Amino acid sequence: MSNLVIVSYMYISDLLKIFLIVWGVLNYSLIKKKRIYLILVACVCVLLPVLAAQYTVHTNQVLVISAAMVIVTSCVIFQGRPFRLLAHTLLAYIVVFLLDGIAVAVVTMISNSTLWKLEDTVFNNLIINSINLPIIGLLVLLIRRVRKSKITLHISKRIYALLFTGAATGSFVLCGLMVRQLNGTSELARKMIIVVLIVVVIAYCTACIMMIAISESRDNYRTLSLINQSVIEAQQKYYMLVNEKQQEIRSIRHEMKNHLACINALYHSGKDRELAEYLLQLEDEIRRPQELFSTGNDIVDAILNDALSKYKKDRIDIQVSGGFPEVLYINSLDLCVIVANTVTNAAEAILRMQRREDESSIIKIKISSFKDDIYIDVSNPVDKEIVIKSGEFVTSKEDKALHGFGIKNVRQRVEKYHGTVNYRCEEGIFYAEINIKNKI
């Protein structure tokens, strides 16, 4: 069999396995520029014959170059940030290398023979791929089936770090075993290769852990920035609304003499009907400032008043009863995250309902406290059955990851104060029950 067939087969088989992992498992999308594919195919068609010509003489160098071509090809055909895509492609290659090594070990034990002979390269690769390709394919099908279902998987970045380091460590063990079995190599050369492998694996694991830590820190910073921005905007709207209401009160007080004169004139003129209508109008103007919520926390007040103003056009009303205690040890930003996400979830649930054009819905919020416990109960109507598992409800939104992120934030902030979150749905009403410990 010609060297060109051997080199092409190894390149295509490795590329296919990495493609399945990057596309099917890591969920990267392919680029849509045909020109890139044409240039890539042209470069591969030129390089493969060159590698094939050197395969017999410089086998190891050709294998390394072929592996580099596979990694570069994967980085070119997928969309994503270059550094992250390169790291994930390297991870995919390490996983493939680890799986191939395991397949080699299994086949070696079964056949009790060495599979690294030059003349058996294509045959050995056929055996290895017949084992690994179905395994990777089944993994891709399983993951994509889970993504399309209502099951939500929240994998911590620490798990990814363990996968990175575990794959690198496993590859190191396999490489070390292979180096120890090399024939015609001095003991000093073997030790040097193992030392280099150790250094590379440690450096790679460190880089992976740092990348995960930086990514997690950046995500947290971005989330906090968005929360701070929403709080500032809500506060600005709240203070503008307060100022507007105060101006109305000042105007009413300024015109009070005129109002009294009009009331006196209508009374002495015997116009009881006009007097009653005038008094009702005056009473309505006086009651308007009471629309502002007062829970005992300025930021929560800003969030609730902003939500009332935002969802008023959608015929969603917000009713608040109770308030926070005077001594509050809970950070205002944490309260903002809890209340804002919970109210937003309730409003979005109402917006998804089939309602009449003139039908209004109410979000009821009850805030109470007893000793060191603070209770925040939010209820809203729903027209579909909500699936709740172990106190968590399964979202029906298409963007499950984003919606789940808001719920996750609420739970994290509540658990920060040794509290609990419980969800339940009864007779068309969905309840979110939050308990927080108010102590240092």
N, C-alpha and C positions, 0 to 999 in steps of 0.2 A: 504494500500500500504506500502511496506517495506521501512525502512529508507535508505537502500542501494540504492534503485531506486530513492528516493527523492534526496539524496546527489549526486548521479551520474548524474542525470538530470540537477541539478543546475550547477554542475561543467562543464558539456559538453556544456550547453547552453551559459554560460558566456564565455567559451573559444571560442566558435564559433563566438560570437559577437566581441570579442576583435581581433580574427584572421582576420575577415573581415576588421576591421579598420586598423590594423597594416599592413596587406598585401595589401589590396585594396586601402586604402586612403594614408597611409604613405609610401607605395611602398617598403617595406622591402622584401627581398628574403628569402626563406626557405633554411635551411642547407641541404646538400646532403649526410650526413653520416647516414646510416641506423642504425648503432650501437647506436647512440644517441637516436633515436626513440624507439628502443627496450628497452634500459635502462629506458627511460622516461615512457613507457607503463607499465613496470614492477613495477616501483615505485608508479605509480598511482593506479595500481591494488592492491597494498599492503596498501596504505594509505586510499583509499576510504572505505573499510570495517571497518577500525579502526575509521574513522570519523562517519560512520553510527552507530556504536555501542554507540557512545557518543552523538548522535544527539538529542535524546529526553531529556537527562539530561542537556547537555550544548549546547543549540542551538546556542546562539550567538557566542561562541568560535568556534564552528564548521564552522559557516558561515565565520568568519574571516580567519580561516585556509584554507577553500576552496578558498576564494578570493586570498590568498597568493599563493596557488598552481596554480591558473590560471595565475597570473602574472609571476611566476617562469617558468611555462611551455612556455609562450609566449617568454620570454627572452632566453630560451634554443633552441627553434625550428627555430628562425630567425637569420639571419646573420647581424652583425653590431657592432659598438663600444658599449661596455657594458653599459657605463654611459648614452649615448644617447638613446640606445635601452630601457634601464630601464625607463628613463624619458618619452619616447614616449608610452611605455606600460602602465605606470601609467596614462598618459593623456587619453589613450584609455579606461582604466577602469573607470576613472572619467566620461568620456563622456557616457559610457554604464550605469553607475550608475545614471547619470542625466536623460538619456532617460527612464530608468526603473522607476525612480521617477515620471517623467511626465506622463508615461503610467499609473502608479498606481493612480495618482491624477485624470486623465481623467476617468478611470474605476470607481473610487470611486464616482465621481460626478454623473456618469451615473447610477450606481447601488445603490447609497446612502447607502453603507455598508462598513464596514472595511474589507480590504483584507489581513490583516496581521495575521489572525488566523492560528494556527498551522495545523489544519486539512485541510485547503484550500491551502496549500503551492504549491503543484504541479499544481492545477487548476489555481491559480493566476499567476504562472510563465508561464503557457501555454497561458493565455490571454496576458500577457505582451510581451512575445516573438512573438506572432502572430502579434503584432503591431510593435515592434522594428526591428525584423529581416527583414521584407520587406523594411522598411525605410532605414536601413543600406545597404541592398543589392542594392537598387536603387541608393543610393549615390555612392557605389563602381562602378556600371555600368556606371554612368554618368561621374565620374572622369576618368575611364579607357578609355571611348569613347573620352573624351577631349584630353587625352594624345596621343591617336593614330591619332587624327586629326591634321591639320596644325595650330590649334589655340594654341598660346603660352600664358601661364599664369605665370606671374612673381609676386609671393606673397612675400611681404616683411617679414622679420623676426619679425618686429613689429606686424604684423598681427598674426603671430604664438604666440607671447607673449600675445596678447589680447585673443586669443582662450584659451591659458593655464589658464590665470587668470579668464576669464569668466566662464570656466568649473568648476574651483575650487570654485568660488563664488556661482555659481548655486548649486553645491553639498552641500556647507555649508548651504544655505538657506533651502534646502530639509532636510538635517540632523537636522537642528534646529527645523523645523516644526515637524519632527518625534519624536524628543526628547520631545518636549512640549506635545505630545499626549501619551507618555508612561504612562501606568497605574501601580500603585504600586510603584512609584518612588518618593522619597522626593523632595521637591523644591530645597534644597541645592544640591542634586545630579544632578538634571537637570541643574542648573546654572553652576556647575563644568564641566559637559560634554560640555555645550555650550562654556565655556571659553577655554577648551582644543581644541574644534573645531576651534574657532577663531585663536588660536595660530598656529594650524597646517595649516590652510588655508593661513594665512599670511606668514608663513615660506615657504610653497610650492610656493606661488605666487612670493615671493622674489627669491627663488632658480630658478624658471622658467625664470624670467626676467634676472637674472644674467647669466644663461646659454645661453640665446639668445644673450645677449650683448657680452659675451665672444666669442661665435661662430661667430658673425658678425665681431668683431674686428679681430679674427684670420683669417677669410676669406679675409678681407681687407689687412691684413699684408701679407698673402700668395700671393695675387694678386700683391701687390706692390713689393714683393721680386722677383717674376717672371719677372715683368716689368723691375726692376733694373738690373736683370741678363741679360735680352735680350739687354738692352741698353749698358751695359758694353761689352758684346760680340760683338755687332755691332760696338761700338767705336773701339775696338781692331782691328777688321777686317778693319775698315775704315782707321785707322792710319797705319796699315800694307800696305794697298793699296796705301795710300799717299806716304809712304816711298818708295814703289816699283816704283811708277811713278817718284818720285824725283831722284831715282837712274838712271832711264832711261834717264831723262833730263840731269843729270850730264854726263852720258855716251855719249849722243849725243853732248853735248858741248865739251867734251874731244876729241871726234873724229871729231870735226868740221874742223880742219885743214886738216885731211885726206880726208874728204868729199869735201872740196874746191879744194884740189889737184886733186881728181878724176874728179870733174866737169870740171876743167880747162883742164885736159888731154883729156877728151872725146870731149870737145868743139873744141880744136885745132886739134884733129884728124878727125873732121868732122863726128863723129858717133852720129848723131842727135837722132836716134831711141833709142840707148843705154842710151844716156843722158836723154831723156824724161822718160824712165823707172826708171832710177836711181833717178831722181827728185821726181817721184811719190812715190817711196819707202821711200824716206827721208821725204816727206810731211806726209805720213801716220804715221810714227813714231813720228813726232812732234805733230800730232793731238791726239794721244792716251790719253795723260793726261787729255784732255777735257771731258772724260767720267765721271770724278768725278763731282758730283752735288755740287752746291754752292747756298744754299737758304738763307744764312745769319744766320743760326742756326746750330751749329756743331752737335748736337744730331740728328736733323732731317736729316742732310747730311749723318750721319752714318747709320741711318735707311734706307734711300733711296738707298744708295750705296750697303748696305748689301742685300736689296731686289733685286736690279738689278743683283747682283752676284748670288743670290740664285735661281732666276727664269729664268736666262739666258738659262740654259739647257732645260727649258720647252718652249723655243721660245717665251718668254714674255719680251717685251721691256718696259722701263719706260721713259717717256718724261716729263721733268719738265720745266715749264716756270714761270718767275717771282721770287719773293723772299719776305722774311719778311723785315719789316722796321728796320732801325738801332736801334731805341729805342723800345724794346720789353718788355712788362710787364708780359707776359704770362710765366708761369713756363715751363722750358724745358722738365721736366718729363711729364707734361700734354700734351705738343705738341707731345711728343713721343707716348703717348697712342692714341691720335687722329689720327696721321698719320700712325702709325704702324698697327692699327686695320683696318683702312679704306683701306690701300694698300693691306693688307692680304686678306680682303674680296674680293677686286677686282681681285686679282690673283687667288683665289680659284674659283671664278665665271668663269674665263677664263679656268681653268683646267678642269672644269666640262663640257665645251663645246665639241661638236663633231667637231674636226678640222682635216685637212689633216696633214700628217707627216711633210710637209715642210711649213706649214702655220704659220705665226707669228702674234701675237696680241700685242696691245699697250695699256698700262695704261697711260692716260694723266693726269697730275697734274698741275693745275694752281694756283699759290699763288699770291695774290694781296692785296693791302690795300688802304683804303681811309679814311682819318681823323682817327677816333678811331676804325674803323672796319677793320678786317682781314678776307679775303675770301680764303677758301681752297676748290677748286672744283676738284673732282676726277671722271673720267669717264672710263668705260671699256666696251668692247663688250659682249653681251650675246646672246645665241641662243634660249632661252626659255623666255616666258613672265613672268615677275616678278610681283607678287601680292603685291600691295602697298595699305595700309589702313591707313588713317590719317597721311600721311607722313612717315610711317614706312613700311618696306618691310617684307613680311613673308618669312622666310628662308626655303629653300628646303632641307637643310642638315638634316641627321638623328639625329645628336647630337644637337637638337634645343636649349637645355639649355646652352650648351657651346658656341654656335654661338651667341645666344641672349645675353650672358654675355659680349662678346666683343662689341656688339652694345650698350649695356647698359653703358659700361665704357665710350665709346665715348660721348654718350649723357650727362652723368654725368659731364665729364670734360668740355664739351662745355657750359653746363648750369652754371657751376661754374663761368664762365666769361660772364654770361648774354647773351649767344649766342644761335643760333638755328641750327638744323640739319634737312635737307630735302632730301628725296630720291624720284627719279622719273625715269621712263624708257620710252624712246621714240625711235622708229625705230631701235630696236636692240642694243641700247646703254643705259647703266645704269649710272645714275648720282648721286653722293653724294655731296651735297652742304652744306658747313659748314661756318657759320659766327660767329666770335668771337669778343668781345669788347676788344681792346687793351688799357686799362687804369687801373689806380690804383683803 
